[in-house]
Each structure stands twice: as C-alpha cells, then as structure tokens.
C-alpha cells in the first residue's frame, strides 16, 4: 500500500512538472507510465524460469541449472563451487518434495 501511495505521489509530481510544457504535455503524461511496463516486459528476457515451475513440468535438469545460476550469483559473475552445487541439489530436492506434497493433496481432495 505504501508503494502505491508513493507511486501516486510521484505521478502527481511528474504531471504537475509537465504541465508547463504546453499543449503536447498530455502525451508525455499518458506515455511515461508505459516505460516501467516496458522495462518489466524486457526483464522477462533476462529473468530465469521459476525452478518450482520447471520441477512441476518434470524438467529437473533445467531446474537444477536455474537454481545453480541463482545461488551462484547468476549474472554477477561470481564463481561456482561444489558447495553451491550441493545447495542447488538440496533446494531441488526440497522443491520436488513440496511439489509432490501439493500433488498428493490435490489428488486427495479429488477423491
């Protein structure tokens, strides 16, 4: 809720700052909110798929690669180690266990 209020405050301040630009200012007022949405859409190209979703699909190798990438720092360039690989494998087992529990609960509710 706080971020919504901050967003409304910032948009009001930006709009009041753009009012002095003349008749074309409304175009900027309407167009500027598209920038954060465009940045979020572009971030989908960088952000890896959810390891939980990959486990639910049965793609354990890709889930392990994603977990290892996230735990090793991904795009930051940090090195990899056997400890990080072990952590990724442990996290993969926890994800698989949680997914199987969820599936069992759904099957139980259906019967």
Buried (B, 14 or more C-beta within 10 A) or exposed (E): EEEEEEEEEEEEEBBEEBEEEEEEBEEEBEEEEEEEEEEEEEEEEEEBEEBBBBBBEEBBEBBBBBBBBBBBEBEEEEEEEEEBBEBBEEBBEEBBEEBEEEEEEEEEEEE
